[in-house]
Amino acid sequence: MPHHLLRPALDQAASPDWSTRVRAAEALASHAADPHAAAALHTLLLDSMDTAVPRRAAAALWQEHSTAALRLVAAALADADETTADWILTGVHDALADNDGDHGELTRRCAGLLRDSDARVRGGAAELLKWLR
């Protein structure tokens, strides 16, 4: 998607209002492969101002089922402090609950991320796999 079409959601990602940041995360999740969206999503996943933001960002990304989205969740999990990591995992749990807990394909994709070129992605994927089992 052209960058100018993402601009409203990218601007919302920097809002002081937590609910606006959540809407931005949900709007950007389907564009996880776009470098501008990915940067904003990474920031939203690590948002320490309100726990709803990383939780809902992680859920939105997990529901995308794309490798780019899963990479973002894994990298953020590796970068997160313990509290934020818990909220990221809670968001993943929320997404799994919305899909009746079926996570076989996503588990396989996470296992594939163990060979990613980015050490943060590999580390976060390992954490996700431990948590999923």
Backbone bond lengths (Angstrom), bond angles and torsions (degrees), N, CA, C in turn:
res aa  C-N    CA-C-N  psi(-1)  N-CA   C-N-CA  omega(-1)  CA-C   N-CA-C  phi
1 M - - - 1.449 - - 1.529 108.18 -
2 P 1.324 116.40 136.67 1.465 118.36 178.05 1.529 111.21 -59.30
3 H 1.325 114.15 142.82 1.460 121.60 -176.31 1.530 112.70 -53.17
4 H 1.336 117.36 -39.34 1.471 119.81 -176.34 1.536 111.93 -64.88
5 L 1.315 117.97 -25.09 1.466 119.92 178.04 1.534 111.67 -77.50
6 L 1.326 116.59 -22.46 1.460 120.75 176.28 1.529 112.00 -85.25
7 R 1.326 116.87 -14.82 1.466 121.47 -172.96 1.529 113.56 -50.42
8 P 1.351 121.05 -45.82 1.468 118.67 -179.17 1.541 112.26 -58.98
9 A 1.319 117.07 -44.50 1.463 119.82 -179.86 1.528 111.04 -69.34
10 L 1.324 116.72 -36.30 1.469 119.72 177.54 1.526 110.21 -64.50
11 D 1.316 117.04 -39.24 1.466 120.59 176.97 1.529 110.76 -66.09
12 Q 1.322 116.69 -40.72 1.464 120.61 179.25 1.528 111.78 -64.27
13 A 1.312 117.30 -28.52 1.462 120.95 -178.73 1.527 111.56 -63.16
14 A 1.317 117.09 -22.59 1.465 121.14 179.60 1.531 112.59 -98.65
15 S 1.303 117.62 9.00 1.465 121.42 -177.92 1.529 111.53 -65.74
16 P 1.326 117.43 147.50 1.466 119.60 173.61 1.531 112.10 -73.73
17 D 1.319 117.40 -14.82 1.465 122.02 -178.69 1.526 110.57 -87.82
18 W 1.322 117.17 122.65 1.465 121.08 -176.29 1.525 112.10 -60.56
19 S 1.329 117.73 -39.20 1.468 119.24 -176.96 1.530 110.98 -68.41
20 T 1.314 117.18 -30.82 1.465 120.79 175.68 1.521 109.72 -69.42
21 R 1.337 117.26 -39.30 1.472 120.29 177.36 1.530 110.38 -65.37
22 V 1.329 117.46 -36.89 1.471 120.42 176.40 1.523 110.01 -62.72
23 R 1.322 117.24 -46.26 1.472 120.07 178.89 1.523 110.80 -60.61
24 A 1.330 116.83 -37.86 1.464 120.26 178.16 1.521 110.05 -63.19
25 A 1.325 117.14 -45.41 1.474 120.78 179.60 1.521 110.35 -59.47
26 E 1.314 116.37 -44.02 1.464 120.23 -178.81 1.530 110.88 -66.46
27 A 1.326 117.46 -36.40 1.469 120.91 178.84 1.524 111.86 -72.40
28 L 1.326 116.79 -34.40 1.469 120.66 -176.32 1.525 113.03 -84.48
29 A 1.318 118.50 -19.04 1.469 121.57 -173.77 1.526 112.85 -55.23
30 S 1.297 117.17 -38.04 1.472 119.50 -178.76 1.533 111.91 -75.24
31 H 1.313 117.09 -3.31 1.467 122.02 179.48 1.527 110.81 -116.79
32 A 1.320 116.47 28.67 1.466 121.78 -174.73 1.523 113.11 -57.73
33 A 1.311 117.89 -24.91 1.464 120.63 -179.74 1.530 112.30 -78.20
34 D 1.314 117.67 -16.08 1.463 121.33 178.30 1.529 108.47 -75.82
35 P 1.327 118.36 129.09 1.473 120.12 -176.46 1.530 114.10 -59.46
36 H 1.328 117.92 -35.76 1.469 120.65 179.67 1.521 110.21 -70.06
37 A 1.333 116.14 -43.97 1.465 119.95 177.91 1.524 110.05 -65.10
38 A 1.330 116.79 -41.48 1.467 120.36 -179.38 1.523 111.63 -60.91
39 A 1.325 117.05 -42.03 1.469 120.08 179.13 1.524 110.91 -63.41
40 A 1.325 116.37 -44.15 1.467 119.98 178.95 1.529 110.58 -65.21
41 L 1.315 117.02 -41.84 1.471 120.52 -179.91 1.525 111.42 -64.60
42 H 1.314 116.91 -38.95 1.468 119.55 177.93 1.533 109.99 -60.36
43 T 1.320 116.06 -43.80 1.461 120.68 177.75 1.528 110.95 -62.76
44 L 1.322 116.80 -41.99 1.461 120.46 179.85 1.530 111.53 -66.63
45 L 1.319 117.12 -37.30 1.463 120.33 177.71 1.528 111.40 -64.04
46 L 1.311 116.50 -28.66 1.467 120.83 -178.94 1.529 112.42 -100.00
47 D 1.322 117.14 10.75 1.463 122.94 -178.25 1.530 110.18 -57.74
48 S 1.314 116.26 119.61 1.463 119.88 -179.38 1.526 112.47 -102.00
49 M 1.330 116.77 0.16 1.468 119.35 -178.81 1.522 112.21 -79.94
50 D 1.332 117.59 -28.53 1.458 120.36 -179.46 1.517 109.37 -153.33
51 T 1.307 117.64 127.70 1.465 122.09 -175.23 1.524 113.32 -65.12
52 A 1.326 117.22 -23.16 1.466 119.38 179.92 1.520 111.44 -65.25
53 V 1.307 117.53 -29.72 1.467 120.22 -174.91 1.534 110.94 -67.69
54 P 1.350 120.36 -55.63 1.474 117.75 178.02 1.522 112.43 -63.14
55 R 1.320 116.65 -35.51 1.470 119.80 -179.94 1.518 111.10 -61.64
56 R 1.318 117.21 -50.80 1.463 121.01 -176.99 1.519 111.64 -73.37
57 A 1.343 117.51 -32.86 1.468 120.11 176.84 1.522 109.68 -64.29
58 A 1.336 117.23 -45.03 1.466 121.02 179.28 1.526 110.77 -62.63
59 A 1.325 116.79 -42.68 1.470 119.94 179.45 1.526 110.66 -62.54
60 A 1.323 116.50 -44.83 1.472 120.05 -179.30 1.525 110.88 -62.65
61 L 1.318 116.85 -42.70 1.465 120.38 179.34 1.522 110.99 -67.23
62 W 1.314 117.97 -44.61 1.462 121.67 -178.44 1.520 110.25 -60.55
63 Q 1.334 116.75 -36.54 1.467 120.54 -179.19 1.523 112.38 -71.18
64 E 1.321 117.36 -15.91 1.463 120.66 177.99 1.526 112.01 -71.65
65 H 1.317 118.07 -28.67 1.467 123.29 179.35 1.527 113.65 62.08
66 S 1.318 117.78 15.36 1.463 119.40 179.72 1.527 109.38 -93.71
67 T 1.311 115.44 154.34 1.460 119.64 177.97 1.526 110.20 -62.86
68 A 1.318 117.29 -40.58 1.468 120.33 179.68 1.530 110.71 -60.26
69 A 1.316 117.08 -42.52 1.468 120.97 179.50 1.528 110.93 -66.36
70 L 1.319 116.96 -43.76 1.462 120.16 179.51 1.527 111.41 -64.95
71 R 1.331 116.63 -37.54 1.469 120.33 176.69 1.521 110.72 -60.01
72 L 1.328 117.07 -41.93 1.464 120.71 179.49 1.520 111.43 -63.00
73 V 1.333 116.75 -43.81 1.466 119.89 178.89 1.525 109.76 -62.96
74 A 1.320 117.03 -44.44 1.465 120.74 -178.87 1.529 111.21 -63.83
75 A 1.329 117.72 -45.42 1.468 120.73 -179.36 1.528 110.57 -63.95
76 A 1.323 116.83 -42.05 1.463 119.55 179.46 1.521 110.79 -65.59
77 L 1.315 116.51 -39.04 1.466 119.80 178.60 1.525 110.02 -60.58
78 A 1.309 116.81 -39.03 1.469 120.58 178.75 1.525 111.50 -68.19
79 D 1.325 117.67 -32.39 1.464 122.36 -177.65 1.529 113.76 -87.37
80 A 1.314 117.06 -16.35 1.460 121.66 -171.20 1.529 112.48 -76.14
81 D 1.332 114.18 150.59 1.460 118.27 169.38 1.532 107.17 -74.53
82 E 1.309 116.82 172.95 1.468 120.58 -173.21 1.531 112.37 -59.72
83 T 1.313 117.08 -42.35 1.467 120.58 -178.64 1.523 110.85 -65.65
84 T 1.320 116.87 -47.94 1.467 120.17 -179.56 1.523 110.59 -64.94
85 A 1.326 117.21 -38.52 1.468 120.53 177.02 1.527 110.37 -58.84
86 D 1.314 117.02 -40.82 1.468 120.38 177.47 1.525 111.35 -60.60
87 W 1.340 116.86 -40.24 1.462 119.92 179.74 1.524 111.88 -72.38
88 I 1.325 117.71 -33.30 1.461 120.29 174.12 1.525 109.38 -62.60
89 L 1.324 116.75 -46.68 1.470 120.45 179.02 1.521 111.58 -65.17
90 T 1.321 117.63 -33.71 1.462 120.26 175.57 1.521 110.11 -63.80
91 G 1.331 116.79 -38.90 1.463 120.31 176.54 1.515 111.97 -64.45
92 V 1.325 116.65 -39.79 1.471 120.57 175.67 1.528 109.12 -62.38
93 H 1.320 116.50 -43.76 1.475 120.55 177.94 1.530 110.22 -59.32
94 D 1.330 116.76 -44.25 1.468 120.38 178.35 1.526 110.86 -57.43
95 A 1.334 116.50 -44.63 1.470 120.56 -179.33 1.523 110.84 -65.14
96 L 1.325 116.81 -39.70 1.467 120.04 178.10 1.520 110.75 -65.06
97 A 1.320 117.09 -40.09 1.462 120.99 179.15 1.524 110.73 -63.39
98 D 1.330 116.26 -36.17 1.467 120.51 177.84 1.529 111.72 -67.55
99 N 1.335 117.12 -21.34 1.464 122.18 179.94 1.526 111.33 -109.41
100 D 1.320 116.50 30.44 1.464 123.03 179.03 1.524 112.82 56.21
101 G 1.329 116.41 28.40 1.455 120.24 175.02 1.509 115.24 72.94
102 D 1.331 119.24 5.35 1.463 121.04 179.91 1.526 108.77 -75.65
103 H 1.318 116.28 112.89 1.453 118.59 -177.89 1.525 113.08 -132.66
104 G 1.323 117.12 20.36 1.459 120.69 179.88 1.520 113.41 -59.81
105 E 1.311 117.29 -49.52 1.471 120.58 -179.74 1.523 110.71 -65.45
106 L 1.319 117.12 -41.67 1.463 120.07 179.67 1.521 111.09 -67.04
107 T 1.316 117.23 -34.19 1.467 120.47 176.04 1.522 109.54 -64.05
108 R 1.322 117.36 -42.15 1.463 120.63 177.89 1.531 111.11 -63.65
109 R 1.320 116.63 -40.70 1.469 119.43 178.58 1.525 110.96 -65.77
110 C 1.324 116.73 -40.08 1.472 119.72 177.18 1.521 110.04 -63.43
111 A 1.308 117.22 -39.63 1.463 120.09 177.75 1.525 110.02 -60.75
112 G 1.322 116.86 -37.13 1.458 120.56 176.92 1.526 112.22 -64.12
113 L 1.330 116.44 -29.43 1.461 120.22 179.05 1.527 112.65 -71.63
114 L 1.307 117.31 -11.59 1.468 120.29 176.74 1.525 111.18 -66.35
115 R 1.338 116.46 -14.33 1.464 122.09 177.98 1.532 112.01 -105.89
116 D 1.329 117.01 10.58 1.462 121.55 -178.28 1.535 110.56 -63.51
117 S 1.319 116.19 152.42 1.467 120.37 -179.92 1.528 112.47 -72.50
118 D 1.320 118.23 -19.79 1.464 123.19 -178.84 1.530 109.75 -92.95
119 A 1.319 116.59 120.28 1.469 121.47 -178.46 1.521 111.75 -60.48
120 R 1.340 117.37 -34.05 1.473 119.31 178.60 1.526 110.52 -64.91
121 V 1.315 116.37 -41.40 1.468 120.32 179.18 1.523 109.40 -63.98
122 R 1.333 116.99 -44.53 1.476 119.97 178.40 1.527 110.86 -59.74
123 G 1.322 117.09 -45.51 1.465 120.95 -179.70 1.517 112.38 -64.89
124 G 1.322 116.74 -44.02 1.463 120.44 178.30 1.514 112.00 -66.06
125 A 1.334 116.68 -37.87 1.471 120.30 177.97 1.528 110.22 -64.03
126 A 1.323 116.58 -39.63 1.471 120.03 177.75 1.526 110.26 -62.38
127 E 1.333 116.87 -40.91 1.463 120.48 177.72 1.530 110.74 -64.90
128 L 1.327 116.51 -43.36 1.460 119.94 177.83 1.512 111.84 -60.40
129 L 1.330 116.39 -43.39 1.466 120.20 -179.85 1.526 111.41 -63.92
130 K 1.320 117.46 -41.37 1.474 119.70 176.64 1.517 110.33 -60.48
131 W 1.315 115.89 -42.14 1.457 121.47 -178.21 1.530 111.98 -69.52
132 L 1.345 116.89 -36.39 1.463 120.67 -178.11 1.525 112.69 -71.06
133 R 1.326 117.10 -24.50 1.471 119.89 -175.36 1.478 112.77 -84.53
